[in-house]
Amino acid sequence: MKTDPQSLVLLGACCAFLVYLLAKVLTPKLEGDERFHAALRRIEDAKRRARDRSASTEDRAAALREAAVTALEGLRRPELAASYARRAERLHPRGADTMGLLLAALRKSSKFRALERMLWRQLADLAAGTDGYERAYRELVALYEGPLARPEMAQVLRALRPTAAQR
């Protein structure tokens, strides 16, 4: 082993950096720890209410939406939020704000292909001119222009738009 001063300083810096990394990984975030556990408790409560078969499907879907919002905002886990939002959508397809929540969760989790499929399905299911259809159309155009980097698809959608509106 080299014992010159430069090598010793480099070795010391490496050790200090290693200690810093270990401290960051192993120590819990003290300020957010209670909020994290509170969010977990809210999700568990929402999941329990969603499993209650005596409740209406609307109430169970609302509980799953609440779990999705908590996962998205409280835990910052968009994949988990998307999972709860999908379950809420399957349980009560026309539930209030379920689609918006699912859109946000898929966008934040960078699940752009799943978002694309969902938007196309939504366009096929909804009547042209409705608010949901317009929102899905705008989201799809923005998706092609942005994260999917397919501006030609966005251009085609815009070009076909007047034709579809005339039918």
GUKESE-718850 format. One line per 2 residues: number of its first residue (from 1); their letters; for each residue x, y, z of N, C-alpha, C, O. Coordinates in steps of 0.001 Angstrom, whole numbers, always signed. Atoms other than C-alpha are relative to their C-alpha. Example, Ala and Ser with C-alpha at 12.3 -4.5 7.8 and 13.67 -1.06 7.14 Angstrom:
<recs>
1) as) +890,-1190,+0,+12300,-4500,+7800,+900,+1200,+0,+1936,+1181,+665  -820,-1190,-60,+13670,-1060,+7140,-770,+1090,+730,-261,+2198,+899
</recs>
This chain:
<recs>
1) mk) +840,-1176,+0,+0,+0,+0,+886,+1240,+0,+1919,+1294,+668  -748,-1242,+53,+1203,+3462,-812,-276,+800,+1262,-1406,+850,+1748
3) td) +167,-804,-1213,+1801,+5686,+2182,+310,+1472,-250,+481,+2240,+697  -260,-1412,+266,+2444,+8963,+405,-1228,+816,+404,-2333,+272,+423
5) pq) +1109,-829,-503,+260,+11879,+1630,-1211,+61,-945,-2353,+66,-486  +1101,-86,+957,-1812,+12071,-1556,-875,-1254,+55,-2101,-1142,+16
7) sl) +754,+1250,-77,-2857,+8407,-1338,-771,-86,+1307,-1909,-556,+1323  +688,+22,-1293,-3715,+8746,+2358,-1199,+947,+12,-2244,+610,+568
9) vl) +1109,-958,+76,-5885,+11819,+1693,-1131,-585,-849,-2304,-470,-493  +998,+624,+864,-7659,+9985,-1139,-721,-1137,+721,-1940,-1269,+605
11) lg) +594,+1080,-782,-8242,+6960,+1093,-937,+562,+1069,-2027,+29,+1277  +847,-632,-1018,-9618,+9203,+3846,-1266,+581,-609,-2342,+454,-24
13) ac) +1175,-559,+669,-11954,+10975,+1409,-969,-1098,-408,-2182,-939,-271  +851,+1128,+379,-13252,+7646,+126,-730,-576,+1214,-1918,-891,+1145
15) ca) +621,+515,-1234,-13880,+6424,+3680,-1084,+950,+497,-2161,+510,+899  +990,-981,-442,-15671,+9658,+4591,-1239,-43,-880,-2355,+52,-370
17) fl) +1133,+88,+923,-17874,+9387,+1485,-806,-1267,+254,-2036,-1241,+200  +676,+1257,-301,-18683,+5768,+2312,-832,+128,+1283,-1971,-336,+1333
19) vy) +726,-222,-1254,-19679,+6738,+5868,-1216,+880,-248,-2289,+626,+300  +1111,-895,+339,-21846,+9541,+4462,-1114,-773,-700,-2281,-621,-341
21) ll) +1008,+782,+713,-23634,+7164,+2064,-729,-967,+925,-1951,-1097,+856  +629,+917,-948,-24251,+4614,+4792,-935,+731,+956,-2016,+236,+1277
23) ak) +853,-784,-903,-25622,+7298,+7099,-1282,+428,-701,-2349,+418,-87  +1185,-425,+742,-28006,+8529,+4373,-963,-1158,-219,-2180,-983,-157
25) vl) +843,+1149,+290,-29271,+5059,+3611,-631,-562,+1271,-1807,-925,+1273  +464,+686,-1202,-29602,+3739,+7145,-807,+857,+958,-1610,+318,+1719
27) tp) +761,-831,-929,-30989,+6726,+9025,-1338,+384,-613,-1395,+829,-1759  +1310,-393,+522,-34713,+7333,+8650,-114,+1520,-28,+540,+2239,+728
29) kl) +248,-1440,+55,-35917,+10734,+7680,-886,+354,+1192,-2059,-17,+1241  +713,-261,-1252,-36962,+12041,+11045,-1213,+893,-191,-2250,+665,+432
31) eg) +1117,-927,+131,-39183,+14876,+9869,-1186,-616,-729,-2321,-218,-470  +1085,+583,+764,-41241,+12734,+7486,-447,-1347,+499,-1371,-1931,-66
33) de) +286,+1340,-472,-41358,+9538,+9489,-1445,-131,+481,-2126,-1093,+126  +1367,+68,-522,-44639,+10280,+11285,-1024,+167,-1122,-2054,-506,-1123
35) rf) +915,-176,+1139,-46306,+11505,+8079,-54,-1270,-838,-1116,-1657,-1326  -63,+1248,+759,-45162,+8350,+6321,-866,-1066,+662,-1660,-1730,-5
37) ha) +783,+1008,-716,-46657,+6113,+9011,-1484,+349,+31,-2333,-541,-16  +1402,-417,+48,-49857,+8161,+9071,-605,-321,-1362,-1756,-750,-1450
39) al) +474,+332,+1344,-50166,+7714,+5313,-218,-1506,-136,-1206,-1939,-729  +179,+1451,+32,-49655,+3965,+5687,-1261,-422,+751,-1988,-1308,+301
41) rr) +1215,+316,-766,-52389,+3861,+8347,-1259,+364,-799,-2241,-379,-793  +1156,-406,+813,-54766,+5789,+6042,-232,-993,-1143,-1375,-1311,-1471
43) ie) +143,+971,+1087,-54068,+3345,+3216,-566,-1311,+528,-1455,-1895,-93  +520,+1243,-583,-54659,+329,+5448,-1485,+132,+340,-2264,-794,+113
45) da) +1408,-248,-308,-57937,+1860,+6637,-842,+1,-1279,-1927,-580,-1317  +725,-45,+1276,-59004,+2553,+3053,-106,-1392,-613,-1153,-1746,-1155
47) kr) +38,+1358,+531,-58096,-983,+1985,-1008,-859,+771,-1717,-1675,+182  +963,+753,-806,-60125,-2404,+4877,-1426,+349,-421,-2274,-534,-553
49) ra) +1334,-423,+442,-63149,-323,+3802,-315,-512,-1406,-1471,-803,-1711  +219,+498,+1359,-62670,-1446,+183,-302,-1496,-9,-998,-1980,-901
51) rd) +262,+1443,-81,-62722,-5112,+1230,-1368,-315,+609,-1838,-1447,+502  +1274,+210,-666,-66000,-4669,+3134,-1095,-256,-1036,-1533,+664,-1726
53) rs) +993,+391,+1014,-68517,-6553,+982,-1395,+552,+310,-2247,+592,-578  +1315,-532,-335,-71472,-5047,+2862,-169,+1443,-488,-1293,+1937,-576
55) as) +72,-1374,+510,-70618,-1561,+1552,-347,-24,-1485,-138,-1024,-2172  +347,-98,+1420,-71841,-377,-1828,+1273,+58,-843,+2350,+385,-344
57) te) -1164,-47,+882,-69546,-589,-4819,+529,+1421,-126,+1733,+1618,-288  -444,-1393,+68,-69444,+3206,-4941,+865,+355,+1205,+1887,+1027,+1064
59) dr) -782,-269,-1211,-68212,+3376,-1331,+1339,-736,-29,+2366,-196,+382  -1248,+763,+85,-65653,+647,-1933,+958,+627,-1003,+2163,+687,-760
61) aa) -841,-676,+1000,-64388,+2420,-5068,+532,+1316,+563,+1675,+1687,+295  -451,-1255,-621,-64217,+5692,-3115,+1143,-270,+982,+2081,+522,+1073
63) al) -1077,+361,-926,-62071,+3961,-484,+1285,-302,-771,+2369,+85,-336  -1183,+286,+813,-59713,+2693,-3197,+577,+1284,-602,+1794,+1429,-714
65) re) -494,-1292,+497,-59522,+6198,-4684,+727,+758,+1100,+1745,+1403,+849  -671,-646,-1132,-58648,+7524,-1236,+1383,-612,+233,+2348,+101,+508
67) aa) -1301,+671,-140,-55880,+4915,-974,+945,+436,-1113,+2140,+615,-879  -833,-429,+1130,-54628,+5949,-4417,+522,+1415,+212,+1695,+1688,-46
69) vt) -431,-1386,-255,-54527,+9644,-3488,+1064,+25,+1081,+2057,+742,+962  -982,+53,-1088,-52682,+8837,-265,+1321,-573,-487,+2385,-74,-122
71) al) -1234,+592,+533,-50183,+6632,-2104,+729,+985,-912,+1958,+1049,-916  -597,-942,+939,-49623,+9321,-4720,+591,+1207,+706,+1714,+1618,+410
73) eg) -440,-1234,-642,-49339,+12329,-2445,+735,-227,+1321,+1723,+448,+1607  -595,+225,-1310,-48486,+10936,+982,+1264,-848,-30,+2241,-553,+658
75) lr) -1150,+904,+70,-46104,+8124,+73,+894,+279,-1200,+2034,-183,-1253  -721,-278,+1250,-45006,+9433,-3336,+350,-1312,-719,+1481,-1533,-1154
77) rp) -150,+1287,+686,-45521,+5986,-4841,-1047,-93,-1100,-2117,-668,-898  +1002,-48,+1071,-47263,+6506,-8181,-398,-1371,-538,-1530,-1539,-994
79) el) +357,+1334,+477,-47121,+2817,-9157,-1082,-612,+888,-2032,-1222,+397  +1004,+494,-939,-49050,+1881,-6025,-1309,+752,-188,-2385,+154,-147
81) aa) +1199,-805,+229,-51469,+4736,-6646,-722,-449,-1263,-1951,-526,-1283  +610,+475,+1245,-52049,+3515,-10206,-707,-1330,+224,-1777,-1568,-335
83) sy) +615,+1285,-297,-52783,+38,-8875,-1345,+181,+704,-2335,-442,+322  +1262,-257,-709,-55426,+1323,-6441,-1018,+679,-909,-2205,+357,-852
85) ar) +919,-699,+899,-56920,+3632,-9084,-576,-970,-1034,-1755,-876,-1377  +509,+1007,+948,-57189,+730,-11563,-1051,-878,+664,-2081,-1190,+67
87) ra) +975,+832,-713,-58945,-1377,-8942,-1298,+762,+218,-2382,+189,+103  +1200,-819,-186,-61342,+1490,-8225,-764,+125,-1313,-1994,+95,-1331
89) er) +637,-137,+1313,-62008,+1892,-11943,-691,-1294,-400,-1775,-1253,-982  +628,+1287,+304,-62729,-1833,-12351,-1255,-215,+847,-2251,-767,+380
91) lh) +1119,+192,-914,-65031,-1798,-9347,-1183,+893,-361,-2333,+456,-335  +1052,-968,+329,-66976,+1306,-10370,+495,+841,-1178,+1054,+1918,-975
93) pr) -612,-626,+1175,-66070,+2286,-13958,-319,+1479,-191,+529,+2220,-687  +364,-1401,+214,-67900,+5601,-14002,+113,+830,+1270,-599,+1821,+1437
95) ga) -181,-719,-1254,-66710,+6744,-10584,+593,+1381,-214,+1369,+1608,-1142  -478,-1378,+101,-66014,+10401,-10036,+1504,+68,+230,+2013,-488,+1203
97) dt) -1436,-282,-107,-62382,+11414,-10573,+914,-1213,-96,+2127,-1065,+57  -863,+1176,+84,-61131,+7844,-10998,+946,+110,-1188,+2140,-166,-1065
99) mg) -832,-108,+1193,-59887,+8464,-14528,+1077,+1063,+173,+2224,+847,-219  -995,-1052,-226,-58162,+11711,-13553,+1110,-466,+919,+2284,-162,+705
101) ll) -983,+530,-940,-56453,+9980,-10674,+894,-1037,-676,+2107,-1050,-463  -781,+1010,+724,-55369,+7081,-12874,+936,+661,-1006,+2083,+241,-1158
103) la) -858,-739,+936,-54058,+9510,-15501,+1211,+586,+718,+2343,+450,+252  -1094,-631,-749,-51995,+11375,-12904,+999,-1041,+504,+2210,-830,+432
105) al) -890,+1040,-528,-50611,+8180,-11366,+849,-622,-1109,+2046,-842,-926  -761,+592,+1106,-49614,+6685,-14724,+1022,+992,-546,+2134,+608,-911
107) rk) -927,-1018,+492,-48042,+9965,-15815,+1190,+136,+942,+2334,+192,+491  -1093,-164,-962,-46018,+10319,-12599,+891,-1230,+97,+2076,-1119,+411
109) ss) -812,+1214,-63,-44882,+6707,-12706,+675,-308,-1334,+1347,-1330,-1476  -609,+138,+1335,-43779,+7143,-16343,-448,-1270,-712,+325,-1867,-1461
111) kf) +583,+1160,+690,-46023,+4306,-17522,-758,+519,-1223,-1985,+450,-1292  +598,-711,+1116,-46611,+6058,-20822,-723,-926,-973,-1731,-523,-1554
113) ra) +695,+932,+898,-47553,+2990,-22886,-1341,-420,+592,-2337,-515,-125  +1267,+341,-658,-50187,+1982,-20344,-955,+1189,-62,-2157,+1014,-260
115) le) +815,-1212,+97,-51429,+5576,-20335,-562,+144,-1409,-1730,+491,-1585  +449,-79,+1396,-51618,+5536,-24130,-1141,-976,-255,-2153,-602,-848
117) rm) +1054,+1009,+194,-53659,+2297,-24135,-1290,+414,+696,-2378,+270,+137  +1178,-407,-742,-56005,+3628,-21488,-721,+1148,-698,-1950,+1162,-769
119) lw) +613,-1144,+676,-56576,+6880,-23375,-709,-426,-1287,-1799,+63,-1585  +661,+485,+1205,-57338,+5068,-26624,-1281,-751,+354,-2298,-597,-323
121) rq) +1192,+719,-448,-59769,+2788,-24768,-1087,+980,+423,-2267,+775,+140  +957,-1003,-452,-61402,+5840,-23212,-622,+720,-1195,-1823,+990,-1187
123) la) +546,-632,+1205,-61783,+7505,-26633,-997,-918,-693,-2001,-451,-1231  +911,+951,+641,-63422,+4333,-27958,-1302,-143,+780,-2360,-356,+189
125) dl) +1181,+212,-845,-65831,+4096,-25016,-896,+1221,+122,-2107,+1078,+290  +768,-1214,-247,-66928,+7726,-24729,-532,+602,-1291,+20,+391,-2371
127) aa) +582,-676,+1165,-69106,+9743,-27052,+786,+1274,-286,+1202,+1989,+626  -722,-1210,+396,-67403,+12494,-29028,-759,+1224,+487,-1988,+1273,+451
129) gt) +603,-1242,-470,-68007,+15940,-27618,-220,+53,+1501,-459,+1133,+2042  +170,-26,-1450,-68321,+14877,-23971,+1280,+495,+652,+2344,+504,+33
131) dg) -1175,-509,-720,-65981,+16289,-21349,+1090,-1054,+126,+2270,-756,-55  -983,+1076,-139,-64301,+12928,-20774,+722,-289,-1299,+1922,-562,-1307
133) ye) -603,+234,+1312,-63712,+12468,-24482,+1004,+1103,-329,+2109,+833,-800  -886,-1139,+283,-62219,+15938,-24841,+1273,-77,+837,+2368,+184,+336
135) ra) -1168,+120,-881,-59921,+15388,-21868,+935,-1100,-473,+2152,-914,-517  -817,+1122,+482,-58742,+12015,-23178,+713,+380,-1296,+1876,+30,-1491
137) yr) -602,-436,+1257,-58121,+13544,-26612,+1185,+934,+256,+2257,+754,-320  -1086,-941,-316,-56048,+16411,-25178,+1174,-710,+658,+2329,-425,+342
139) el) -1063,+760,-677,-54097,+14020,-22931,+789,-842,-999,+2013,-936,-911  -658,+844,+993,-53357,+11724,-25871,+898,+828,-913,+2019,+419,-1216
141) va) -816,-880,+848,-52125,+14587,-28072,+1231,+461,+781,+2339,+456,+246  -1128,-450,-831,-49949,+15894,-25208,+987,-1142,+249,+2195,-917,+310
143) ly) -863,+1160,-215,-48602,+12393,-24602,+868,-266,-1233,+2062,-542,-1113  -769,+213,+1226,-47578,+12001,-28248,+1004,+1122,-242,+2100,+877,-745
145) eg) -926,-1118,+188,-46013,+15454,-28326,+1115,-6,+1034,+2232,+426,+748  -968,-50,-1095,-44223,+15018,-25009,+772,-1282,+191,+1691,-1568,-576
147) pl) -816,+1149,-411,-42986,+11805,-23398,+195,-1077,-1072,+1266,-1681,-1143  -155,+1040,+1015,-43637,+9440,-26308,+778,+489,-1216,+1228,-320,-2027
149) ar) -780,-617,+1084,-41920,+11837,-28738,-432,-523,-1370,+384,-989,-2166  +556,+396,+1295,-44197,+11009,-31649,-888,+1123,-524,-2108,+973,-589
151) pe) +794,-1155,+430,-45274,+14404,-32975,-836,-275,-1245,-1852,+384,-1464  +788,+325,+1194,-46483,+12838,-36231,-1356,-575,+391,-2351,-325,-289
153) ma) +1279,+541,-477,-49171,+10955,-34278,-902,+1119,+506,-2107,+1120,+254  +780,-1145,-469,-50262,+14166,-32590,-542,+796,-1179,-1680,+1265,-1148
155) qv) +422,-742,+1186,-50427,+15852,-35969,-1152,-729,-714,-2104,-92,-1163  +1068,+779,+627,-52558,+13035,-37409,-1279,+101,+821,-2363,+254,+257
157) lr) +1185,-132,-853,-54913,+13187,-34432,-668,+1355,-207,-1892,+1446,-313  +563,-1343,+226,-55336,+16925,-34922,-638,+111,-1383,-1682,+745,-1537
159) al) +539,-68,+1355,-55887,+16488,-38664,-1315,-772,-121,-2203,-365,-871  +1228,+793,+52,-58560,+13824,-38114,-1110,+565,+867,-2274,+190,+725
161) rp) +972,-555,-959,-60289,+15820,-35416,-1217,+630,-670,-2334,+287,-282  +1201,-586,+611,-62574,+17929,-37669,-858,-1045,-707,-2084,-933,-719
163) ta) +737,+1061,+685,-63528,+14797,-39657,-848,-766,+998,-2012,-1066,+733  +738,+745,-1027,-64530,+12971,-36486,-1133,+825,+577,-2185,+284,+919
165) aq) +1027,-871,-580,-66487,+15975,-35218,-1198,+144,-936,-2307,+393,-464  +1082,-173,+943,-68576,+16141,-38423,-927,-1215,-42,-2075,-1101,-470
167) r) +804,+1220,+76,-69816,+12540,-38100,-1120,-7,+959,-1884,-970,+1009
</recs>
